[in-house]
Amino acid sequence: MKRKTQHVRFGELVPCRTAFIDTHNPGAEGKENFTIIGGGVSENSEQHVHIDETPGFNIGGAGQPAGSTNSLHSHRTAEIFIIHTGCWRFFWGVEGDDGEVVLHPGDLITLPTHMFRGFENITANIDTGSKGYGFMFSVLGGDDSGGGVVWAPQVLATAQQHGVVLLESGQLVDVTNGGSIPDDAVLLGPVSGAALAHYSRNTISDSNKVVVRRPGSWMHTVTEVIGRSSGAIIREHPGFEVMRVHWDEDQNVPWRLPMIDAVLILNAGSAKLSNGVRLGHGDVALLHGGDEIVDVQSVNGARSELFVVTPTDDLPGETRLE
């Protein structure tokens, strides 16, 4: 029996504002986390999951008002961000001062595993309605998202000062919100010593090697952004591949999806699939392999940007820049 295409409307995304231990840390005010496809890495069991099955990777989202920061953390599998709205500063290193880069809508960044990274919404044009709110999509390798998040030591210490602790079991306890620590619970200690040094061996010396900018021309193009082939802009094996498809305003060119599982992220414009599903700005769809060949077209010649993420047979292991 054919499985229907599953899709999530951007306007119907359900945020979690207490997903991680840095919920009350200074500078993190107002940040929202979204789990769109797969279980994600939330430390809050009440995080809403829109589509719980995974095609070999997880799709999430981060939304933050201007000035809000996501604290330094690391993952054991690949982490890629696609900027949807707003202006974002990414920074990395044990103290967050090894380097930084600024990204805008349509830009993509891939970050090595076992490296502390954080990001801040630095949108300058704060209007009354959105307060400079920005949103970006994330792709995490693996079906189980690699065992969660590892926090920089100072993040855990600051969180504890503000009444939030993380147990070794992965459970988040917010004492300020009525939570209590079980008598037999063990608090998660900070990474230290040789383990901490492990997180210094991966870094980014040249941001051009991890960033793909949105091109100035929107002529109809299909670009392999991340993949194994020699034509990929970034040649990595994170357990998935990322393609970008562009249509300009005066074009309406169909593009045929492969007969494998695929996630579509419509980052700009509007599009329709030949199976009847229509996607708007920021919508996400999961297509199941083997169901049918699906064509994608822009609607009314809209200027559209589509990211297509497909699984590969690579293990979602460590990625490291040379």
LUMVEX-954617 format. One record per residue (C-alpha): residue number from 0; x, y, z. Coordinates in nm, 3 decimals, padded with zeros to 5 digits. Example, Ala and Ser with C-alpha at 12.3 -4.5 7.8 and 13.67 -1.06 7.14 Angstrom:
<atoms>
(0, (01.230, -00.450, 00.780))
(1, (01.367, -00.106, 00.714))
</atoms>
This chain:
<atoms>
(0, (00.000, 00.000, 00.000))
(1, (00.130, 00.342, -00.093))
(2, (00.216, 00.576, 00.190))
(3, (00.094, 00.930, 00.151))
(4, (00.335, 01.220, 00.137))
(5, (00.353, 01.371, 00.483))
(6, (00.398, 01.744, 00.513))
(7, (00.423, 02.009, 00.784))
(8, (00.308, 02.367, 00.728))
(9, (00.547, 02.634, 00.849))
(10, (00.263, 02.826, 01.011))
(11, (00.160, 02.517, 01.209))
(12, (00.500, 02.437, 01.362))
(13, (00.480, 02.382, 01.737))
(14, (00.773, 02.531, 01.932))
(15, (00.930, 02.418, 02.256))
(16, (01.071, 02.703, 02.463))
(17, (01.223, 02.480, 02.731))
(18, (01.393, 02.220, 02.512))
(19, (01.745, 02.248, 02.651))
(20, (01.942, 02.317, 02.965))
(21, (02.026, 02.676, 02.868))
(22, (01.656, 02.773, 02.885))
(23, (01.717, 03.036, 03.155))
(24, (02.075, 03.128, 03.071))
(25, (02.130, 03.501, 03.011))
(26, (02.108, 03.579, 02.641))
(27, (01.899, 03.272, 02.556))
(28, (01.567, 03.441, 02.621))
(29, (01.294, 03.372, 02.369))
(30, (01.462, 03.092, 02.176))
(31, (01.240, 02.820, 02.032))
(32, (01.323, 02.470, 01.915))
(33, (01.125, 02.259, 01.668))
(34, (01.132, 01.886, 01.596))
(35, (00.989, 01.846, 01.248))
(36, (01.095, 01.497, 01.131))
(37, (01.240, 01.239, 01.370))
(38, (01.287, 01.252, 01.744))
(39, (01.554, 01.522, 01.740))
(40, (01.774, 01.591, 02.041))
(41, (01.544, 01.774, 02.280))
(42, (01.609, 01.727, 02.651))
(43, (01.243, 01.795, 02.723))
(44, (01.013, 01.492, 02.691))
(45, (00.724, 01.727, 02.612))
(46, (00.885, 01.848, 02.290))
(47, (00.629, 01.815, 02.010))
(48, (00.733, 01.584, 01.724))
(49, (00.552, 01.656, 01.398))
(50, (00.657, 01.343, 01.202))
(51, (00.815, 01.077, 01.421))
(52, (00.959, 00.847, 01.154))
(53, (01.302, 00.917, 01.011))
(54, (01.447, 00.856, 00.665))
(55, (01.796, 00.816, 00.815))
(56, (01.828, 01.173, 00.943))
(57, (01.636, 01.428, 01.151))
(58, (01.492, 01.763, 01.045))
(59, (01.456, 02.032, 01.309))
(60, (01.435, 02.406, 01.340))
(61, (01.553, 02.693, 01.556))
(62, (01.366, 03.019, 01.595))
(63, (01.497, 03.312, 01.794))
(64, (01.429, 03.683, 01.839))
(65, (01.708, 03.926, 01.760))
(66, (01.982, 03.911, 02.023))
(67, (01.899, 03.560, 02.140))
(68, (02.183, 03.305, 02.153))
(69, (02.194, 02.926, 02.138))
(70, (02.472, 02.815, 02.374))
(71, (02.789, 02.625, 02.285))
(72, (02.721, 02.257, 02.226))
(73, (02.840, 01.962, 02.019))
(74, (02.689, 01.664, 01.839))
(75, (02.819, 01.316, 01.760))
(76, (02.666, 01.322, 01.412))
(77, (02.655, 01.574, 01.131))
(78, (02.471, 01.903, 01.186))
(79, (02.374, 02.129, 00.897))
(80, (02.178, 02.454, 00.908))
(81, (01.977, 02.618, 00.629))
(82, (01.893, 02.983, 00.694))
(83, (01.525, 03.058, 00.633))
(84, (01.486, 03.411, 00.771))
(85, (01.701, 03.654, 00.964))
(86, (02.073, 03.713, 00.995))
(87, (02.274, 03.464, 01.202))
(88, (02.623, 03.457, 01.352))
(89, (02.779, 03.115, 01.406))
(90, (03.078, 03.079, 01.638))
(91, (03.284, 02.784, 01.760))
(92, (03.553, 02.658, 01.995))
(93, (03.559, 02.554, 02.361))
(94, (03.514, 02.919, 02.459))
(95, (03.337, 03.016, 02.139))
(96, (03.623, 03.233, 02.018))
(97, (03.799, 03.011, 01.762))
(98, (03.613, 03.172, 01.473))
(99, (03.280, 03.298, 01.343))
(100, (03.081, 03.354, 01.026))
(101, (02.761, 03.543, 00.942))
(102, (02.487, 03.382, 00.731))
(103, (02.177, 03.515, 00.554))
(104, (01.861, 03.357, 00.406))
(105, (01.939, 03.077, 00.163))
(106, (02.289, 03.021, 00.304))
(107, (02.390, 02.678, 00.439))
(108, (02.656, 02.575, 00.688))
(109, (02.784, 02.228, 00.780))
(110, (02.959, 02.186, 01.115))
(111, (03.210, 01.914, 01.213))
(112, (03.123, 01.667, 01.484))
(113, (03.290, 01.686, 01.826))
(114, (03.332, 02.063, 01.805))
(115, (03.152, 02.313, 02.027))
(116, (02.939, 02.556, 01.828))
(117, (02.676, 02.816, 01.901))
(118, (02.469, 03.068, 01.708))
(119, (02.305, 03.405, 01.762))
(120, (02.031, 03.587, 01.577))
(121, (02.188, 03.923, 01.490))
(122, (01.906, 04.054, 01.273))
(123, (01.944, 04.430, 01.291))
(124, (01.616, 04.548, 01.142))
(125, (01.385, 04.483, 01.436))
(126, (01.025, 04.559, 01.343))
(127, (00.743, 04.574, 01.594))
(128, (00.570, 04.262, 01.470))
(129, (00.850, 04.007, 01.458))
(130, (01.107, 04.164, 01.695))
(131, (01.368, 04.056, 01.442))
(132, (01.263, 03.691, 01.471))
(133, (01.470, 03.457, 01.259))
(134, (01.430, 03.091, 01.172))
(135, (01.658, 02.823, 01.032))
(136, (01.619, 02.456, 00.950))
(137, (01.861, 02.192, 01.077))
(138, (01.955, 01.847, 00.948))
(139, (02.101, 01.598, 01.197))
(140, (02.253, 01.271, 01.080))
(141, (02.126, 00.936, 01.204))
(142, (01.788, 00.794, 01.300))
(143, (01.852, 00.849, 01.671))
(144, (02.035, 01.184, 01.626))
(145, (02.358, 01.047, 01.768))
(146, (02.284, 01.037, 02.138))
(147, (02.192, 01.396, 02.209))
(148, (02.388, 01.707, 02.292))
(149, (02.718, 01.763, 02.471))
(150, (02.738, 02.107, 02.634))
(151, (03.043, 02.324, 02.690))
(152, (03.133, 02.320, 03.065))
(153, (03.040, 02.685, 03.123))
(154, (02.690, 02.625, 02.983))
(155, (02.615, 02.360, 03.246))
(156, (02.758, 02.576, 03.525))
(157, (02.552, 02.880, 03.424))
(158, (02.236, 02.673, 03.391))
(159, (02.278, 02.532, 03.741))
(160, (02.312, 02.885, 03.877))
(161, (01.973, 02.959, 03.719))
(162, (01.797, 02.652, 03.857))
(163, (01.825, 02.404, 03.569))
(164, (02.023, 02.078, 03.584))
(165, (02.071, 01.784, 03.351))
(166, (02.080, 01.431, 03.486))
(167, (02.306, 01.157, 03.352))
(168, (01.988, 00.990, 03.228))
(169, (01.939, 01.285, 02.992))
(170, (01.644, 01.421, 03.189))
(171, (01.619, 01.798, 03.225))
(172, (01.506, 01.928, 03.566))
(173, (01.391, 02.290, 03.598))
(174, (01.381, 02.359, 03.971))
(175, (01.249, 02.711, 03.910))
(176, (00.939, 02.561, 03.746))
(177, (00.851, 02.315, 04.019))
(178, (01.082, 02.034, 03.913))
(179, (01.259, 01.819, 04.170))
(180, (01.573, 01.610, 04.148))
(181, (01.512, 01.241, 04.234))
(182, (01.703, 01.116, 04.539))
(183, (01.890, 00.853, 04.339))
(184, (01.965, 01.079, 04.044))
(185, (02.317, 01.166, 03.935))
(186, (02.382, 01.510, 03.790))
(187, (02.563, 01.523, 03.458))
(188, (02.913, 01.656, 03.516))
(189, (03.097, 01.889, 03.280))
(190, (03.335, 01.762, 03.015))
(191, (03.690, 01.803, 03.145))
(192, (04.050, 01.693, 03.103))
(193, (04.135, 01.474, 02.806))
(194, (03.769, 01.457, 02.705))
(195, (03.754, 01.836, 02.680))
(196, (04.072, 01.841, 02.472))
(197, (03.896, 01.605, 02.230))
(198, (03.659, 01.890, 02.144))
(199, (03.948, 02.115, 02.045))
(200, (04.081, 01.889, 01.771))
(201, (03.801, 01.973, 01.532))
(202, (03.777, 02.336, 01.433))
(203, (03.714, 02.554, 01.129))
(204, (04.012, 02.747, 00.997))
(205, (03.842, 02.858, 00.674))
(206, (03.465, 02.917, 00.686))
(207, (03.451, 02.903, 00.304))
(208, (03.496, 02.526, 00.336))
(209, (03.177, 02.482, 00.539))
(210, (02.947, 02.753, 00.400))
(211, (02.748, 02.757, 00.076))
(212, (02.596, 03.095, -00.006))
(213, (02.272, 03.154, -00.189))
(214, (02.370, 03.252, -00.545))
(215, (02.275, 03.592, -00.679))
(216, (02.115, 03.449, -00.993))
(217, (01.798, 03.243, -00.960))
(218, (01.799, 03.090, -01.305))
(219, (01.672, 02.732, -01.295))
(220, (01.954, 02.531, -01.142))
(221, (01.997, 02.202, -00.959))
(222, (02.306, 02.210, -00.739))
(223, (02.454, 01.931, -00.530))
(224, (02.539, 02.126, -00.217))
(225, (02.661, 01.839, 00.004))
(226, (02.736, 01.492, -00.127))
(227, (02.985, 01.230, -00.235))
(228, (03.022, 01.312, -00.602))
(229, (03.297, 01.524, -00.752))
(230, (03.035, 01.782, -00.847))
(231, (02.929, 01.854, -00.489))
(232, (03.023, 02.196, -00.352))
(233, (03.107, 02.036, -00.017))
(234, (03.222, 01.676, -00.043))
(235, (03.120, 01.507, 00.280))
(236, (02.971, 01.174, 00.386))
(237, (02.736, 01.266, 00.672))
(238, (02.477, 00.996, 00.595))
(239, (02.270, 01.217, 00.364))
(240, (02.301, 01.442, 00.061))
(241, (02.161, 01.791, 00.008))
(242, (02.052, 01.935, -00.327))
(243, (01.931, 02.288, -00.395))
(244, (01.683, 02.365, -00.674))
(245, (01.611, 02.721, -00.791))
(246, (01.339, 02.863, -01.016))
(247, (01.340, 03.225, -01.121))
(248, (01.024, 03.437, -01.138))
(249, (00.974, 03.386, -01.510))
(250, (01.032, 03.011, -01.507))
(251, (00.815, 02.712, -01.431))
(252, (01.048, 02.418, -01.480))
(253, (00.952, 02.078, -01.337))
(254, (01.215, 01.882, -01.151))
(255, (01.184, 01.509, -01.098))
(256, (01.260, 01.355, -00.759))
(257, (01.436, 01.017, -00.733))
(258, (01.249, 00.706, -00.617))
(259, (01.405, 00.708, -00.271))
(260, (01.300, 00.869, 00.055))
(261, (01.339, 01.243, 00.032))
(262, (01.267, 01.545, 00.249))
(263, (01.170, 01.866, 00.072))
(264, (01.230, 02.201, 00.245))
(265, (01.075, 02.487, 00.051))
(266, (01.293, 02.770, 00.172))
(267, (01.137, 03.035, -00.053))
(268, (00.843, 03.072, -00.290))
(269, (00.575, 02.812, -00.349))
(270, (00.560, 02.480, -00.528))
(271, (00.330, 02.195, -00.618))
(272, (00.399, 01.824, -00.645))
(273, (00.250, 01.605, -00.914))
(274, (00.080, 01.397, -00.642))
(275, (-00.133, 01.698, -00.548))
(276, (00.058, 01.831, -00.247))
(277, (00.124, 02.206, -00.249))
(278, (00.403, 02.361, -00.048))
(279, (00.431, 02.717, 00.073))
(280, (00.713, 02.928, 00.211))
(281, (00.887, 02.724, 00.484))
(282, (00.682, 02.404, 00.444))
(283, (00.849, 02.062, 00.480))
(284, (00.744, 01.735, 00.315))
(285, (00.854, 01.372, 00.357))
(286, (00.823, 01.162, 00.042))
(287, (00.854, 00.785, 00.066))
(288, (01.076, 00.600, -00.177))
(289, (00.918, 00.364, -00.426))
(290, (00.573, 00.520, -00.410))
(291, (00.591, 00.703, -00.739))
(292, (00.800, 00.941, -00.940))
(293, (00.712, 01.292, -00.823))
(294, (00.760, 01.611, -01.023))
(295, (00.801, 01.945, -00.849))
(296, (00.697, 02.274, -01.010))
(297, (00.687, 02.631, -00.887))
(298, (00.342, 02.788, -00.859))
(299, (00.253, 03.089, -01.076))
(300, (00.617, 03.132, -01.171))
(301, (00.712, 03.220, -00.812))
(302, (01.078, 03.267, -00.733))
(303, (01.139, 02.945, -00.542))
(304, (01.418, 02.775, -00.353))
(305, (01.388, 02.408, -00.265))
(306, (01.632, 02.200, -00.060))
(307, (01.610, 01.823, -00.110))
(308, (01.767, 01.595, 00.152))
(309, (01.808, 01.225, 00.072))
(310, (01.970, 00.945, 00.275))
(311, (02.283, 00.763, 00.169))
(312, (02.434, 00.434, 00.283))
(313, (02.712, 00.615, 00.469))
(314, (02.712, 00.569, 00.843))
(315, (02.637, 00.902, 01.016))
(316, (02.980, 00.904, 01.174))
(317, (03.230, 01.169, 01.255))
(318, (03.291, 01.450, 01.008))
(319, (03.616, 01.634, 01.031))
(320, (03.771, 01.911, 00.825))
(321, (04.130, 01.881, 00.712))
</atoms>
